[in-house]
Amino acid sequence: MTRWLAEHALGCRYASLPRPARRIALHCIVDWYAVTLAAIGDPALAPLVADAREQGGPAEATAAGLEGRVGVYPAALVNGTTAHLLDYDDVNLAIPGHPTAVVYSALLPLAETLGADGQALMSAFVAGYETACRVGRWLGAAHYEQGYHATATVGVVGAAAACAHLMGLDVARTGCALGLAATQAGGLKAMFGTMGKPLHAGLAARNGLMAARLAARSYDGGHAALDAAQGYARVLSPAPDPAAALAEPPDGLHLHGRLFKYHASCYGTHAAIESARLLREEGVDPGGIATVQVLAHPASRNMCNIPSPRTAAEARFSLRLNVAFALLGIDTAGIAAYTDARLNNPRVTALRDRIEISFTDQVRTMEAEVAVELPGGRTHRARVDAGRPQADIGLEESRLRGKFLALAGPVLGAGGAQALLERLFTLPDLAALDDLARPLAAPARRG
């Protein structure tokens, strides 16, 4: 399996990617820039950025929010953490987790040092993304349910595959890189609602990059670390399924299963938010609600079930709070939604505390139903499945353009954000990537 994954990753070529897959890959990268730029300057990142600045090192690559260049490892660490800070980055249920935050964060600093072009970057990105998804399918749902944050534990292997591809390693050294990444896999779901969660993405990006660079120098990590008797899959999952990793995904690529966020919260809350919004649009008055019942999948129990969040980070993982926000008409698309004033608003907390969550297999993994009982016993229900990718790529692009401008505009200014957005959509034609790295170093928000 280790060798097969290495061969499969190295076989990815931009020229062989179907046109829709190329566009979706661009969408993932555009979304990465949107959520990363929006998080630059967040006070929660200050300790990490200060540490990266203090460590110094060679001026090799760009790190989000830092002026000048730093070494590739701190750049990958800072970029990955920043990309995942707001929990607004894309999702793929094959992992289940956030592939782009890890894979692209590892690739960009490496691409800067290698002088890679746009097509090489995109080929490597898809190689890493697909590897992460296959490894996620191999570990199965039991891995996540056991308490591992798959963005970290699976993402690190995807990052190593992507970097090995961009560096042009052979199969043997790529297999070694996957093993070196696998032995660094770690990340606890107990960190959800803390700065430990976004740090997982940063560590996975840095460690995957390091694994590939060490393998390129013939550092020995074995050639079967993922599938050995006491290797990655059997240690990290009580029910590994290699056949699931080998199986061809729908339409030939796991990339087609991407899910983009349009609410600044854990993806497990999105179906409930959308259901509650539908009820509000039907005319349900939050002031007249007697009770609210939410049906969610059991996977949400240990993912986004913080009942009474105290901080913005915790609020993004609270089904109860986000349903209350949606019923009250509070827009969760903006990163400023989760303020202390809103979290402690008596109207919000009173409604939040009347919301009951039930976990049941009657709904799909990213599906939810919200039932609101009004005085007199009348009940209104709405059910949304947020686990289905957008079939209309054009509509997806339109929504992502809006998201990008809303998030990047305050950082780069409206004109700067628009210019970067258009530049990103020319990525396959770029001979160098300096114009895509430079905006990340913007030291201060504007607008």
Kinemage of the C-alpha trace (Angstrom):
@kinemage 1
@onewidth
@group {chain A} dominant
@subgroup {mainchain}
@vectorlist {calphas} color= white
{ca met a 1} P 0.000 0.000 0.000
{ca thr a 2} L 2.796 2.458 0.798
{ca arg a 3} L 4.392 1.849 -2.603
{ca trp a 4} L 1.015 1.952 -4.391
{ca leu a 5} L 0.170 5.302 -2.830
{ca ala a 6} L 3.588 6.663 -3.797
{ca glu a 7} L 3.201 5.497 -7.398
{ca his a 8} L -0.322 6.858 -7.601
{ca ala a 9} L 0.719 10.258 -6.278
{ca leu a 10} L 3.666 10.574 -8.649
{ca gly a 11} L 1.459 9.652 -11.595
{ca cys a 12} L -0.652 12.801 -11.294
{ca arg a 13} L -0.073 15.210 -14.200
{ca tyr a 14} L -1.775 18.499 -14.937
{ca ala a 15} L -2.215 17.626 -18.602
{ca ser a 16} L -4.180 14.496 -17.703
{ca leu a 17} L -6.567 16.225 -15.282
{ca pro a 18} L -10.091 16.685 -16.692
{ca arg a 19} L -11.075 20.316 -17.165
{ca pro a 20} L -13.661 20.282 -14.306
{ca ala a 21} L -11.039 18.871 -11.922
{ca arg a 22} L -8.614 21.646 -12.853
{ca arg a 23} L -11.292 24.209 -12.053
{ca ile a 24} L -12.169 22.589 -8.741
{ca ala a 25} L -8.476 22.508 -7.760
{ca leu a 26} L -8.329 26.242 -8.481
{ca his a 27} L -11.418 26.733 -6.326
{ca cys a 28} L -9.672 24.988 -3.416
{ca ile a 29} L -6.628 27.220 -3.793
{ca val a 30} L -8.710 30.398 -4.116
{ca asp a 31} L -10.586 29.428 -0.959
{ca trp a 32} L -7.259 28.827 0.831
{ca tyr a 33} L -6.176 32.383 0.100
{ca ala a 34} L -9.526 33.787 1.239
{ca val a 35} L -9.516 32.138 4.655
{ca thr a 36} L -5.772 32.595 5.198
{ca leu a 37} L -5.789 36.299 4.377
{ca ala a 38} L -8.830 36.837 6.600
{ca ala a 39} L -7.020 35.338 9.590
{ca ile a 40} L -3.850 37.420 9.224
{ca gly a 41} L -3.483 39.674 12.216
{ca asp a 42} L -5.786 37.656 14.458
{ca pro a 43} L -4.486 38.090 18.033
{ca ala a 44} L -4.657 34.337 18.582
{ca leu a 45} L -1.842 33.888 16.057
{ca ala a 46} L 0.499 36.375 17.744
{ca pro a 47} L 2.474 33.812 19.816
{ca leu a 48} L 3.077 31.584 16.785
{ca val a 49} L 4.068 34.482 14.524
{ca ala a 50} L 6.359 35.931 17.212
{ca asp a 51} L 8.039 32.556 17.656
{ca ala a 52} L 8.572 32.173 13.905
{ca arg a 53} L 10.060 35.663 13.729
{ca glu a 54} L 12.337 34.948 16.690
{ca gln a 55} L 13.572 31.670 15.205
{ca gly a 56} L 14.705 33.464 12.064
{ca gly a 57} L 16.480 31.198 9.619
{ca pro a 58} L 17.185 31.505 5.909
{ca ala a 59} L 15.046 33.903 3.866
{ca glu a 60} L 13.415 31.234 1.719
{ca ala a 61} L 9.660 31.585 1.777
{ca thr a 62} L 6.654 33.736 2.705
{ca ala a 63} L 4.710 33.232 5.924
{ca ala a 64} L 1.249 34.709 6.433
{ca gly a 65} L 1.414 37.958 8.368
{ca leu a 66} L 5.210 38.158 8.473
{ca glu a 67} L 7.226 40.771 6.621
{ca gly a 68} L 10.187 39.441 4.709
{ca arg a 69} L 10.920 35.757 4.277
{ca val a 70} L 11.606 32.948 6.713
{ca gly a 71} L 12.674 29.330 6.432
{ca val a 72} L 10.370 26.870 4.681
{ca tyr a 73} L 9.464 25.059 7.906
{ca pro a 74} L 8.199 28.069 9.882
{ca ala a 75} L 6.464 29.284 6.708
{ca ala a 76} L 4.562 26.005 6.364
{ca leu a 77} L 3.741 25.975 10.087
{ca val a 78} L 2.432 29.543 10.146
{ca asn a 79} L 0.571 29.270 6.844
{ca gly a 80} L -1.138 26.005 7.803
{ca thr a 81} L -2.188 27.296 11.206
{ca thr a 82} L -3.451 30.556 9.722
{ca ala a 83} L -5.389 28.761 6.975
{ca his a 84} L -7.264 26.683 9.557
{ca leu a 85} L -7.609 29.314 12.276
{ca leu a 86} L -11.126 30.466 11.379
{ca asp a 87} L -12.356 26.941 10.603
{ca tyr a 88} L -13.600 28.395 7.322
{ca asp a 89} L -11.510 26.197 4.991
{ca asp a 90} L -12.738 23.469 2.655
{ca val a 91} L -13.721 19.946 3.697
{ca asn a 92} L -13.685 16.482 2.165
{ca leu a 93} L -15.611 13.722 3.913
{ca ala a 94} L -13.241 11.059 2.577
{ca ile a 95} L -10.701 12.195 5.148
{ca pro a 96} L -12.868 13.489 6.991
{ca gly a 97} L -11.229 16.844 7.385
{ca his a 98} L -9.611 19.834 5.737
{ca pro a 99} L -7.164 18.814 2.998
{ca thr a 100} L -6.260 22.127 1.395
{ca ala a 101} L -5.222 23.886 4.600
{ca val a 102} L -2.476 21.300 5.052
{ca val a 103} L -1.460 20.374 1.515
{ca tyr a 104} L -1.275 23.854 -0.017
{ca ser a 105} L 0.389 25.306 3.092
{ca ala a 106} L 3.199 22.777 2.717
{ca leu a 107} L 3.505 23.248 -1.030
{ca leu a 108} L 3.638 27.033 -1.349
{ca pro a 109} L 6.906 27.625 0.554
{ca leu a 110} L 8.486 24.677 -1.219
{ca ala a 111} L 7.345 25.992 -4.591
{ca glu a 112} L 8.907 29.366 -3.763
{ca thr a 113} L 12.288 27.785 -3.049
{ca leu a 114} L 12.179 25.575 -6.152
{ca gly a 115} L 10.944 28.296 -8.500
{ca ala a 116} L 8.057 26.027 -9.545
{ca asp a 117} L 5.496 27.095 -12.108
{ca gly a 118} L 1.722 27.071 -11.747
{ca gln a 119} L 1.040 23.763 -13.450
{ca ala a 120} L 3.683 21.971 -11.376
{ca leu a 121} L 2.130 23.409 -8.223
{ca met a 122} L -1.364 22.339 -9.243
{ca ser a 123} L -0.260 18.810 -10.188
{ca ala a 124} L 1.441 18.401 -6.829
{ca phe a 125} L -1.570 19.830 -5.019
{ca val a 126} L -3.961 17.331 -6.612
{ca ala a 127} L -1.506 14.498 -5.912
{ca gly a 128} L -1.408 15.407 -2.232
{ca tyr a 129} L -5.143 16.021 -1.993
{ca glu a 130} L -5.957 12.628 -3.538
{ca thr a 131} L -3.418 10.844 -1.348
{ca ala a 132} L -4.928 12.377 1.775
{ca cys a 133} L -8.415 11.300 0.723
{ca arg a 134} L -7.330 7.740 -0.045
{ca val a 135} L -5.522 7.481 3.273
{ca gly a 136} L -8.595 8.865 5.013
{ca arg a 137} L -10.762 6.208 3.384
{ca trp a 138} L -8.215 3.590 4.482
{ca leu a 139} L -8.386 4.608 8.136
{ca gly a 140} L -12.174 4.889 7.956
{ca ala a 141} L -14.664 6.620 10.230
{ca ala a 142} L -13.416 4.654 13.242
{ca his a 143} L -10.170 6.647 13.196
{ca tyr a 144} L -12.007 9.946 13.618
{ca glu a 145} L -14.479 8.514 16.119
{ca gln a 146} L -11.589 7.256 18.229
{ca gly a 147} L -10.547 10.865 18.834
{ca tyr a 148} L -7.996 11.646 16.145
{ca his a 149} L -8.201 14.902 14.203
{ca ala a 150} L -7.859 13.555 10.678
{ca thr a 151} L -6.853 16.933 9.245
{ca ala a 152} L -3.598 16.403 11.135
{ca thr a 153} L -3.118 12.649 11.040
{ca val a 154} L -4.167 12.166 7.417
{ca gly a 155} L -3.160 15.592 6.149
{ca val a 156} L 0.501 15.066 7.023
{ca val a 157} L 0.706 12.117 4.622
{ca gly a 158} L -1.021 14.101 1.894
{ca ala a 159} L 1.411 16.979 2.420
{ca ala a 160} L 4.383 14.629 2.111
{ca ala a 161} L 3.003 13.159 -1.115
{ca ala a 162} L 2.444 16.637 -2.570
{ca cys a 163} L 5.942 17.827 -1.687
{ca ala a 164} L 7.566 14.644 -2.979
{ca his a 165} L 5.704 15.147 -6.262
{ca leu a 166} L 6.846 18.777 -6.588
{ca met a 167} L 10.443 17.772 -5.792
{ca gly a 168} L 10.370 15.019 -8.414
{ca leu a 169} L 11.297 12.214 -6.034
{ca asp a 170} L 11.252 8.640 -7.292
{ca val a 171} L 8.851 5.993 -6.007
{ca ala a 172} L 11.215 4.634 -3.365
{ca arg a 173} L 11.981 8.021 -1.848
{ca thr a 174} L 8.337 9.066 -2.029
{ca gly a 175} L 7.367 5.916 -0.143
{ca cys a 176} L 9.999 6.806 2.412
{ca ala a 177} L 8.563 10.330 2.689
{ca leu a 178} L 5.091 8.908 3.327
{ca gly a 179} L 6.537 6.768 6.105
{ca leu a 180} L 8.377 9.653 7.709
{ca ala a 181} L 5.163 11.654 7.588
{ca ala a 182} L 3.135 8.782 9.019
{ca thr a 183} L 5.370 8.432 12.052
{ca gln a 184} L 4.724 12.108 12.867
{ca ala a 185} L 0.939 11.770 12.635
{ca gly a 186} L -0.857 13.213 15.636
{ca gly a 187} L -3.734 15.468 16.574
{ca leu a 188} L -6.452 15.152 19.214
{ca lys a 189} L -10.083 16.164 18.759
{ca ala a 190} L -9.950 17.223 22.391
{ca met a 191} L -8.233 20.350 21.013
{ca phe a 192} L -11.408 21.476 19.208
{ca gly a 193} L -12.356 24.934 20.417
{ca thr a 194} L -8.723 25.787 21.277
{ca met a 195} L -5.718 27.053 19.329
{ca gly a 196} L -4.484 23.472 19.291
{ca lys a 197} L -6.875 22.656 16.449
{ca pro a 198} L -5.512 25.082 13.831
{ca leu a 199} L -2.001 24.263 15.029
{ca his a 200} L -2.697 20.693 13.870
{ca ala a 201} L -2.915 21.886 10.269
{ca gly a 202} L 0.290 23.892 10.620
{ca leu a 203} L 2.197 20.999 12.156
{ca ala a 204} L 0.932 18.590 9.493
{ca ala a 205} L 2.048 20.976 6.734
{ca arg a 206} L 5.480 21.473 8.269
{ca asn a 207} L 6.015 17.802 9.091
{ca gly a 208} L 4.877 16.594 5.670
{ca leu a 209} L 7.258 19.052 4.018
{ca met a 210} L 10.090 17.952 6.291
{ca ala a 211} L 9.379 14.285 5.527
{ca ala a 212} L 9.755 14.876 1.788
{ca arg a 213} L 12.914 16.968 2.169
{ca leu a 214} L 14.526 14.363 4.413
{ca ala a 215} L 13.578 11.558 2.044
{ca ala a 216} L 15.175 13.499 -0.792
{ca arg a 217} L 18.418 13.392 1.227
{ca ser a 218} L 18.068 9.593 1.603
{ca tyr a 219} L 16.960 9.752 5.230
{ca asp a 220} L 15.611 6.265 5.885
{ca gly a 221} L 11.980 5.934 6.874
{ca gly a 222} L 11.400 2.419 5.600
{ca his a 223} L 9.184 1.495 2.695
{ca ala a 224} L 6.111 -0.016 4.344
{ca ala a 225} L 5.471 2.236 7.312
{ca leu a 226} L 1.835 2.812 6.430
{ca asp a 227} L 0.833 -0.845 6.084
{ca ala a 228} L 3.248 -2.669 8.418
{ca ala a 229} L 1.907 -4.867 11.236
{ca gln a 230} L 2.572 -2.063 13.717
{ca gly a 231} L 2.392 0.673 11.139
{ca tyr a 232} L 0.286 3.739 10.555
{ca ala a 233} L -3.045 2.202 9.519
{ca arg a 234} L -3.226 -0.552 12.123
{ca val a 235} L -2.076 1.657 14.974
{ca leu a 236} L -4.307 4.646 14.181
{ca ser a 237} L -7.489 2.799 13.221
{ca pro a 238} L -9.342 -0.110 14.836
{ca ala a 239} L -10.864 -0.927 11.440
{ca pro a 240} L -8.505 -0.052 8.557
{ca asp a 241} L -9.913 -0.804 5.115
{ca pro a 242} L -7.238 -0.921 2.394
{ca ala a 243} L -9.834 -1.747 -0.249
{ca ala a 244} L -11.501 1.595 0.415
{ca ala a 245} L -8.202 3.372 -0.257
{ca leu a 246} L -7.749 1.530 -3.550
{ca ala a 247} L -11.315 2.028 -4.755
{ca glu a 248} L -11.837 4.560 -7.528
{ca pro a 249} L -13.861 7.539 -6.280
{ca pro a 250} L -16.883 8.881 -8.163
{ca asp a 251} L -15.817 10.648 -11.374
{ca gly a 252} L -12.279 9.348 -10.882
{ca leu a 253} L -11.059 11.849 -8.273
{ca his a 254} L -11.839 12.526 -4.620
{ca leu a 255} L -11.463 16.191 -5.540
{ca his a 256} L -15.037 16.085 -6.820
{ca gly a 257} L -16.167 15.490 -3.224
{ca arg a 258} L -14.914 18.885 -2.039
{ca leu a 259} L -17.193 20.903 0.220
{ca phe a 260} L -16.749 24.635 0.685
{ca lys a 261} L -17.852 26.561 3.732
{ca tyr a 262} L -20.114 29.589 3.610
{ca his a 263} L -20.424 29.858 7.394
{ca ala a 264} L -17.421 30.627 9.613
{ca ser a 265} L -17.917 27.577 11.817
{ca cys a 266} L -17.280 23.835 11.988
{ca tyr a 267} L -18.774 22.141 8.940
{ca gly a 268} L -20.773 19.883 11.247
{ca thr a 269} L -22.929 22.898 12.150
{ca his a 270} L -23.720 23.953 8.570
{ca ala a 271} L -26.712 21.735 7.873
{ca ala a 272} L -28.347 22.827 11.138
{ca ile a 273} L -27.635 26.491 10.345
{ca glu a 274} L -29.177 26.145 6.887
{ca ser a 275} L -32.213 24.313 8.299
{ca ala a 276} L -32.778 27.045 10.879
{ca arg a 277} L -32.380 29.737 8.218
{ca leu a 278} L -35.078 28.054 6.127
{ca leu a 279} L -37.440 28.164 9.087
{ca arg a 280} L -36.726 31.855 9.631
{ca glu a 281} L -37.379 32.513 5.942
{ca glu a 282} L -40.732 30.749 6.360
{ca gly a 283} L -41.648 33.392 8.916
{ca val a 284} L -40.917 31.610 12.193
{ca asp a 285} L -40.641 34.300 14.867
{ca pro a 286} L -37.812 33.456 17.309
{ca gly a 287} L -39.629 35.411 20.006
{ca gly a 288} L -42.535 32.970 19.912
{ca ile a 289} L -40.582 29.710 19.947
{ca ala a 290} L -41.448 27.269 22.723
{ca thr a 291} L -38.851 24.555 21.984
{ca val a 292} L -36.275 23.709 19.340
{ca gln a 293} L -35.278 20.130 18.540
{ca val a 294} L -32.213 19.422 16.392
{ca leu a 295} L -31.457 16.019 14.891
{ca ala a 296} L -27.790 15.540 14.040
{ca his a 297} L -25.588 12.595 13.108
{ca pro a 298} L -23.738 10.858 15.988
{ca ala a 299} L -20.409 12.000 14.492
{ca ser a 300} L -21.332 15.521 15.568
{ca arg a 301} L -21.481 14.559 19.238
{ca asn a 302} L -17.717 14.866 19.689
{ca met a 303} L -17.161 17.360 16.893
{ca cys a 304} L -19.394 20.397 17.346
{ca asn a 305} L -21.359 19.894 20.528
{ca ile a 306} L -20.045 22.570 22.909
{ca pro a 307} L -23.306 23.521 24.653
{ca ser a 308} L -22.414 26.908 26.191
{ca pro a 309} L -19.389 28.345 24.372
{ca arg a 310} L -17.346 30.984 26.154
{ca thr a 311} L -15.031 32.076 23.325
{ca ala a 312} L -15.221 32.633 19.567
{ca ala a 313} L -13.190 29.466 19.030
{ca glu a 314} L -15.647 27.407 21.081
{ca ala a 315} L -18.626 29.098 19.431
{ca arg a 316} L -17.618 27.723 16.036
{ca phe a 317} L -18.125 24.244 17.486
{ca ser a 318} L -21.531 24.766 19.068
{ca leu a 319} L -24.616 23.405 17.331
{ca arg a 320} L -26.890 25.066 19.883
{ca leu a 321} L -25.365 28.514 19.498
{ca asn a 322} L -25.260 28.424 15.699
{ca val a 323} L -28.875 27.308 15.441
{ca ala a 324} L -29.840 30.157 17.779
{ca phe a 325} L -27.861 32.603 15.624
{ca ala a 326} L -29.605 31.394 12.468
{ca leu a 327} L -33.085 31.599 13.991
{ca leu a 328} L -32.324 35.125 15.191
{ca gly a 329} L -31.044 36.177 11.771
{ca ile a 330} L -27.393 36.637 12.802
{ca asp a 331} L -25.182 36.164 9.741
{ca thr a 332} L -22.614 33.421 10.375
{ca ala a 333} L -20.895 34.010 7.036
{ca gly a 334} L -18.811 36.832 8.502
{ca ile a 335} L -15.774 36.106 10.660
{ca ala a 336} L -16.913 38.809 13.094
{ca ala a 337} L -20.133 36.943 13.924
{ca tyr a 338} L -18.758 35.355 17.083
{ca thr a 339} L -18.156 38.355 19.323
{ca asp a 340} L -18.259 38.308 23.110
{ca ala a 341} L -21.259 40.644 22.984
{ca arg a 342} L -23.243 38.212 20.847
{ca leu a 343} L -22.164 35.118 22.771
{ca asn a 344} L -23.417 36.714 25.995
{ca asn a 345} L -26.461 38.509 24.631
{ca pro a 346} L -29.426 37.493 26.851
{ca arg a 347} L -31.673 37.016 23.810
{ca val a 348} L -29.124 34.654 22.253
{ca thr a 349} L -28.397 32.669 25.401
{ca ala a 350} L -32.093 32.312 26.263
{ca leu a 351} L -32.848 30.779 22.856
{ca arg a 352} L -29.644 28.722 22.853
{ca asp a 353} L -30.560 27.124 26.172
{ca arg a 354} L -33.970 26.047 24.840
{ca ile a 355} L -32.374 24.066 22.008
{ca glu a 356} L -32.132 20.299 22.469
{ca ile a 357} L -29.770 18.213 20.333
{ca ser a 358} L -30.457 14.547 19.567
{ca phe a 359} L -27.915 12.389 17.757
{ca thr a 360} L -29.322 9.749 15.466
{ca asp a 361} L -28.423 7.608 12.466
{ca gln a 362} L -31.701 8.743 10.907
{ca val a 363} L -29.740 11.608 9.356
{ca arg a 364} L -26.593 11.453 7.228
{ca thr a 365} L -23.142 12.528 8.414
{ca met a 366} L -23.503 16.177 7.399
{ca glu a 367} L -27.295 16.338 7.462
{ca ala a 368} L -29.486 17.899 10.141
{ca glu a 369} L -33.123 18.561 10.897
{ca val a 370} L -34.423 21.454 12.973
{ca ala a 371} L -37.945 21.324 14.408
{ca val a 372} L -39.427 24.416 16.038
{ca glu a 373} L -42.517 24.168 18.235
{ca leu a 374} L -44.626 27.298 18.525
{ca pro a 375} L -47.254 28.126 21.155
{ca gly a 376} L -50.377 26.065 20.525
{ca gly a 377} L -48.374 23.004 19.508
{ca arg a 378} L -47.720 23.888 15.854
{ca thr a 379} L -44.373 22.514 14.667
{ca his a 380} L -42.270 23.652 11.713
{ca arg a 381} L -39.479 21.414 10.372
{ca ala a 382} L -36.635 21.815 7.912
{ca arg a 383} L -33.946 19.329 6.892
{ca val a 384} L -30.756 20.049 4.932
{ca asp a 385} L -27.978 17.740 3.753
{ca ala a 386} L -24.720 19.725 3.632
{ca gly a 387} L -22.704 16.684 2.600
{ca arg a 388} L -23.445 16.949 -1.125
{ca pro a 389} L -20.906 18.807 -3.303
{ca gln a 390} L -22.155 21.588 -5.547
{ca ala a 391} L -23.005 20.098 -8.950
{ca asp a 392} L -22.878 23.457 -10.733
{ca ile a 393} L -19.190 24.451 -10.866
{ca gly a 394} L -20.097 27.877 -12.215
{ca leu a 395} L -22.375 28.571 -9.251
{ca glu a 396} L -19.673 27.320 -6.897
{ca glu a 397} L -17.171 29.695 -8.473
{ca ser a 398} L -19.542 32.616 -8.162
{ca arg a 399} L -20.079 31.950 -4.457
{ca leu a 400} L -16.357 31.511 -3.847
{ca arg a 401} L -15.570 34.769 -5.615
{ca gly a 402} L -17.997 36.527 -3.282
{ca lys a 403} L -16.488 34.821 -0.258
{ca phe a 404} L -12.966 35.717 -1.381
{ca leu a 405} L -13.712 39.407 -1.857
{ca ala a 406} L -15.562 39.605 1.461
{ca leu a 407} L -12.674 38.028 3.373
{ca ala a 408} L -9.650 39.374 1.494
{ca gly a 409} L -10.979 42.886 0.904
{ca pro a 410} L -10.424 44.137 4.477
{ca val a 411} L -6.815 42.895 4.295
{ca leu a 412} L -5.715 43.905 0.801
{ca gly a 413} L -8.237 46.595 -0.013
{ca ala a 414} L -10.981 46.063 -2.583
{ca gly a 415} L -8.699 46.665 -5.568
{ca gly a 416} L -5.916 44.483 -4.225
{ca ala a 417} L -8.297 41.645 -3.451
{ca gln a 418} L -9.840 41.791 -6.928
{ca ala a 419} L -6.401 41.826 -8.578
{ca leu a 420} L -5.217 38.817 -6.564
{ca leu a 421} L -8.419 36.913 -7.290
{ca glu a 422} L -7.998 37.347 -11.033
{ca arg a 423} L -4.329 36.408 -10.759
{ca leu a 424} L -5.218 33.203 -8.929
{ca phe a 425} L -7.445 32.117 -11.781
{ca thr a 426} L -4.426 32.378 -14.105
{ca leu a 427} L -2.369 30.053 -11.882
{ca pro a 428} L -1.895 27.330 -14.542
{ca asp a 429} L -0.267 29.915 -16.830
{ca leu a 430} L 2.151 31.382 -14.289
{ca ala a 431} L 5.865 30.735 -14.768
{ca ala a 432} L 6.624 31.891 -11.197
{ca leu a 433} L 4.592 32.227 -8.022
{ca asp a 434} L 5.995 35.365 -6.397
{ca asp a 435} L 2.825 37.343 -7.134
{ca leu a 436} L 0.776 34.749 -5.237
{ca ala a 437} L 3.044 34.569 -2.211
{ca arg a 438} L 3.705 38.286 -1.744
{ca pro a 439} L 0.159 39.314 -0.639
{ca leu a 440} L 0.365 36.951 2.337
{ca ala a 441} L 3.086 39.089 3.865
{ca ala a 442} L 0.823 42.156 4.098
{ca pro a 443} L 1.601 43.334 7.650
{ca ala a 444} L -1.639 45.121 8.460
{ca arg a 445} L -5.313 45.036 7.630
{ca arg a 446} L -6.750 47.828 5.548
{ca gly a 447} L -10.322 48.988 4.990
